[in-house]
Amino acid sequence: MTIQRYEVFNKVVQLRNITKASEELSMTQSGVSHAIKSLEEELEFPLLIRNRLGLQLTREGERVYEYTLRIMQTHNSLLQEVHTLKGLETGTVKVGSFASVTTQWMPTILNSFAEKYPGITIEIYEDDYESLEKAVSTGELDCCFTTDSTNKNINFVPLVKDKLFCIVSNKNPLSKKKVMKISELEKQPLIKPKKGWDNEVADFFNQHQIVPVVNYEVSDDQSILALVQANIGINIRPELVLNQNLENITLLDFEQEAFRIIGLGLNEHASPAASTFVETVTDLYQTSFFE
């Protein structure tokens, strides 16, 4: 078994496609297929099967994949540490993000990071909170932006309190109010983020024992805003999402302070390059509330 075979295997699993994996690894398709076949022969059981969704892991393959991810992560950390010891700062950091952070924070982060560490590449992957945290815990990502997490497989570094607002259409009679009573939420049709994207909203309802009347569930922030603008329902959104010109929408404060905590989810085996990324982000955004 070799490091290259692990790298090929991991890439094929993540892309579910030998052709795409060969392109990203700058290998021939036959070379990728041979590496997978050799690994399977050495282990003496199949790792992948093909179905209508593409290549999928076998039960044995799932167990092996957990270890090959850790091996590659440790190997990459070793290479980065060697470069650091030689005075060379290099490597790749795979960062999970969600739309509002990507839009509002990431340009500043990338520019600042590139100035300090021009030899380190940042790769950004967008998904929902749940998927990002899982990817960090398995080692597919080095870190991710997420909200205050109960996931015990990753560490959480808090950054900022992001205030929550109730947003309503200007056509809605509620737009004449200044403050939204939490008890009123159960009486209003709600546009709800889909599961995996709804941490702060679900936590808010659980905290106040609210059972909302859900009209629609959507995951994209812009889709949510469009439905609220059309007066199809109300919504609870964080301030970071609302840092733009919002036409036909009124922001209402809650009678009690409501917020989500945005932070970084980290794998406990963070590489030197990942650690420098975390330091850059905390320097830029961690507020005195958490100091």
C-alpha positions as CSV (number, residue, x, y, z in Angstrom):
1,M,0.0,0.0,0.0
2,T,1.3,3.4,-0.9
3,I,0.4,7.1,-0.3
4,Q,-0.4,7.6,-4.0
5,R,-2.9,4.8,-3.9
6,Y,-4.6,6.3,-0.9
7,E,-4.7,9.7,-2.6
8,V,-6.2,8.2,-5.8
9,F,-8.8,6.2,-3.8
10,N,-9.8,9.3,-1.8
11,K,-10.2,11.4,-4.9
12,V,-12.3,8.8,-6.6
13,V,-14.6,8.4,-3.6
14,Q,-15.1,12.2,-3.3
15,L,-15.8,12.7,-7.0
16,R,-17.6,9.3,-7.6
17,N,-16.1,9.3,-11.1
18,I,-12.8,7.9,-12.4
19,T,-12.6,10.3,-15.3
20,K,-12.9,13.4,-13.1
21,A,-10.5,12.0,-10.6
22,S,-7.9,11.3,-13.3
23,E,-8.2,14.9,-14.5
24,E,-7.8,16.4,-11.0
25,L,-4.8,14.1,-10.3
26,S,-3.3,14.7,-13.8
27,M,-3.3,10.9,-14.3
28,T,-4.6,8.7,-17.1
29,Q,-7.9,6.9,-16.5
30,S,-6.2,3.5,-16.7
31,G,-3.6,4.7,-14.1
32,V,-6.4,5.6,-11.7
33,S,-8.2,2.3,-12.3
34,H,-5.0,0.3,-11.9
35,A,-4.3,2.1,-8.5
36,I,-7.8,1.2,-7.2
37,K,-7.5,-2.4,-8.5
38,S,-4.1,-2.8,-6.9
39,L,-5.3,-1.5,-3.6
40,E,-8.3,-3.9,-3.7
41,E,-6.1,-6.8,-4.6
42,E,-3.8,-6.0,-1.7
43,L,-6.6,-5.7,0.8
44,E,-8.4,-8.8,-0.7
45,F,-11.9,-7.2,-0.9
46,P,-13.7,-4.8,-3.1
47,L,-13.8,-1.1,-2.1
48,L,-16.1,0.4,-4.8
49,I,-19.2,-0.6,-6.7
50,R,-20.9,1.1,-9.6
51,N,-24.6,2.0,-9.6
52,R,-26.9,4.6,-11.1
53,L,-25.4,7.3,-8.9
54,G,-21.8,6.5,-10.0
55,L,-19.1,4.9,-7.9
56,Q,-20.1,4.0,-4.3
57,L,-18.2,2.6,-1.4
58,T,-18.8,-0.9,-0.3
59,R,-19.3,-1.5,3.5
60,E,-15.6,-2.5,3.7
61,G,-14.7,0.5,1.6
62,E,-16.4,2.9,4.0
63,R,-14.2,1.6,6.9
64,V,-11.0,1.9,4.8
65,Y,-11.9,5.4,3.6
66,E,-12.0,6.6,7.2
67,Y,-8.4,5.5,7.6
68,T,-7.1,6.7,4.2
69,L,-8.5,10.2,4.9
70,R,-6.6,10.3,8.2
71,I,-3.4,8.9,6.6
72,M,-3.5,11.6,3.9
73,Q,-4.2,14.3,6.3
74,T,-1.3,13.3,8.5
75,H,0.9,12.9,5.4
76,N,0.0,16.4,4.2
77,S,0.6,17.9,7.7
78,L,4.0,16.2,7.7
79,L,4.9,17.8,4.4
80,Q,3.8,21.2,5.5
81,E,5.7,20.9,8.8
82,V,8.9,20.0,6.8
83,H,8.4,23.1,4.6
84,T,7.8,25.2,7.7
85,L,11.0,23.9,9.3
86,K,12.9,24.8,6.1
87,G,11.4,28.3,6.3
88,L,9.0,27.7,3.4
89,E,5.2,28.2,4.0
90,T,3.2,26.1,1.6
91,G,0.3,23.8,1.4
92,T,-3.5,23.6,0.8
93,V,-6.3,24.4,3.2
94,K,-9.8,23.0,2.4
95,V,-12.3,25.3,4.0
96,G,-16.1,24.7,4.3
97,S,-18.3,27.7,4.1
98,F,-21.9,28.9,3.7
99,A,-23.3,31.6,1.4
100,S,-23.4,34.6,3.7
101,V,-19.8,34.0,5.0
102,T,-18.5,33.4,1.5
103,T,-20.1,36.6,0.3
104,Q,-19.4,38.9,3.2
105,W,-16.2,37.6,4.7
106,M,-14.3,35.5,2.3
107,P,-13.0,38.2,0.0
108,T,-11.4,40.0,2.9
109,I,-10.0,36.7,4.4
110,L,-8.5,35.5,1.1
111,N,-6.9,38.9,0.4
112,S,-5.4,39.1,3.9
113,F,-4.3,35.5,3.8
114,A,-2.6,35.8,0.4
115,E,-0.6,38.7,1.5
116,K,0.8,36.8,4.5
117,Y,1.1,33.3,3.0
118,P,1.3,33.5,-0.8
119,G,2.5,29.9,-1.0
120,I,-0.6,28.4,0.7
121,T,-3.7,27.7,-1.5
122,I,-7.2,28.0,-0.1
123,E,-9.9,25.7,-1.5
124,I,-13.6,26.7,-0.6
125,Y,-16.4,24.2,-0.5
126,E,-20.0,25.4,0.2
127,D,-22.7,23.2,1.8
128,D,-25.0,23.1,4.8
129,Y,-23.8,23.2,8.4
130,E,-24.4,19.5,9.0
131,S,-22.5,18.3,5.9
132,L,-19.6,20.7,6.5
133,E,-19.2,19.6,10.1
134,K,-19.3,15.9,9.0
135,A,-16.6,16.6,6.3
136,V,-14.4,18.2,9.0
137,S,-14.8,15.3,11.4
138,T,-13.8,12.8,8.7
139,G,-10.9,14.8,7.5
140,E,-12.3,15.7,4.0
141,L,-12.1,19.4,5.1
142,D,-9.5,21.0,7.3
143,C,-12.0,23.4,8.9
144,C,-15.4,25.0,8.2
145,F,-17.4,28.0,9.1
146,T,-20.5,26.9,11.1
147,T,-22.7,27.9,14.0
148,D,-22.2,26.9,17.6
149,S,-22.1,23.2,17.3
150,T,-23.1,20.2,19.4
151,N,-21.0,17.9,17.1
152,K,-18.5,16.4,19.5
153,N,-16.2,15.2,16.7
154,I,-14.9,18.7,16.0
155,N,-13.7,21.6,18.0
156,F,-15.5,25.0,17.8
157,V,-13.8,28.4,17.9
158,P,-16.5,31.2,18.3
159,L,-16.0,34.3,16.3
160,V,-19.0,36.7,16.3
161,K,-22.6,37.0,17.6
162,D,-24.8,37.4,14.5
163,K,-28.1,39.1,15.5
164,L,-31.3,37.4,14.3
165,F,-34.2,39.5,12.9
166,C,-37.8,38.6,11.9
167,I,-38.2,39.7,8.3
168,V,-41.5,40.5,6.8
169,S,-42.8,42.0,3.5
170,N,-43.6,45.7,3.5
171,K,-47.1,44.6,2.4
172,N,-47.5,42.6,5.7
173,P,-49.3,44.5,8.5
174,L,-46.5,43.4,10.8
175,S,-44.2,45.8,9.0
176,K,-45.8,48.6,11.0
177,K,-44.4,47.2,14.2
178,K,-41.0,47.9,15.7
179,V,-40.7,44.7,17.8
180,M,-41.8,41.2,17.0
181,K,-43.3,39.3,20.0
182,I,-42.0,35.7,20.0
183,S,-45.4,34.4,20.9
184,E,-46.7,35.9,17.6
185,L,-44.5,33.7,15.5
186,E,-46.8,30.7,15.9
187,K,-49.6,32.7,14.3
188,Q,-47.6,33.6,11.1
189,P,-46.9,31.5,8.0
190,L,-43.1,30.8,8.0
191,I,-40.6,30.3,5.2
192,K,-38.2,27.9,6.8
193,P,-34.7,26.9,5.8
194,K,-34.3,23.2,5.0
195,K,-32.8,20.8,7.6
196,G,-29.1,21.2,7.7
197,W,-29.3,24.9,6.9
198,D,-31.6,25.8,9.9
199,N,-29.4,25.4,13.0
200,E,-30.0,28.9,14.3
201,V,-33.8,28.9,13.5
202,A,-34.3,25.4,15.0
203,D,-32.4,26.4,18.1
204,F,-34.5,29.6,18.4
205,F,-37.8,27.7,18.2
206,N,-36.6,25.0,20.6
207,Q,-35.4,27.6,23.1
208,H,-38.8,29.4,23.1
209,Q,-40.9,26.2,22.7
210,I,-42.4,27.5,19.4
211,V,-44.2,25.3,17.0
212,P,-44.2,27.3,13.7
213,V,-46.6,27.1,10.8
214,V,-44.3,26.2,8.0
215,N,-45.5,27.2,4.5
216,Y,-42.4,26.3,2.5
217,E,-38.9,25.0,3.2
218,V,-36.0,26.3,1.0
219,S,-32.2,26.4,1.5
220,D,-31.1,29.3,-0.5
221,D,-31.0,32.7,1.2
222,Q,-32.0,34.6,-2.0
223,S,-35.0,32.3,-2.5
224,I,-36.1,32.9,1.1
225,L,-35.8,36.7,0.7
226,A,-37.8,36.5,-2.6
227,L,-40.7,34.6,-0.9
228,V,-40.8,37.0,2.0
229,Q,-40.8,40.0,-0.4
230,A,-43.8,38.5,-2.2
231,N,-45.6,38.3,1.3
232,I,-45.8,34.5,1.1
233,G,-44.5,34.2,4.6
234,I,-42.2,35.6,7.2
235,N,-38.7,34.4,8.1
236,I,-36.0,34.6,10.7
237,R,-32.6,35.6,9.2
238,P,-29.2,36.6,10.6
239,E,-27.8,40.1,10.2
240,L,-24.9,38.8,8.0
241,V,-27.5,37.6,5.4
242,L,-29.2,40.9,5.5
243,N,-26.1,43.1,4.8
244,Q,-27.5,44.2,1.4
245,N,-30.1,46.5,-0.1
246,L,-33.4,44.7,0.8
247,E,-36.3,46.0,-1.2
248,N,-39.8,45.6,0.1
249,I,-38.6,44.0,3.4
250,T,-38.8,45.2,6.9
251,L,-36.5,44.0,9.7
252,L,-38.1,43.6,13.1
253,D,-36.2,43.2,16.4
254,F,-37.3,40.5,18.8
255,E,-38.5,41.4,22.3
256,Q,-35.6,39.3,23.7
257,E,-32.1,39.3,22.2
258,A,-31.7,36.6,19.6
259,F,-28.5,35.7,17.8
260,R,-26.5,32.9,16.3
261,I,-22.8,32.4,17.0
262,I,-20.6,32.0,13.9
263,G,-17.3,30.2,14.4
264,L,-14.9,27.8,12.9
265,G,-15.3,24.0,13.2
266,L,-11.8,22.3,13.4
267,N,-10.4,18.9,13.1
268,E,-8.2,18.2,16.1
269,H,-5.3,17.2,13.8
270,A,-5.1,20.6,12.1
271,S,-2.2,21.0,9.7
272,P,0.2,23.9,9.9
273,A,-1.4,25.6,6.9
274,A,-4.9,25.1,8.4
275,S,-3.6,26.6,11.7
276,T,-2.4,29.8,9.9
277,F,-5.8,30.1,8.2
278,V,-7.5,29.9,11.6
279,E,-5.2,32.5,13.1
280,T,-5.9,34.9,10.2
281,V,-9.7,34.5,10.5
282,T,-9.7,35.0,14.3
283,D,-7.5,38.1,14.0
284,L,-9.9,39.5,11.5
285,Y,-13.3,38.6,13.0
286,Q,-13.2,37.3,16.6
287,T,-14.8,39.9,18.8
288,S,-14.2,40.9,22.3
289,F,-17.4,39.2,23.4
290,F,-15.5,35.9,23.3
291,E,-12.1,37.0,24.7
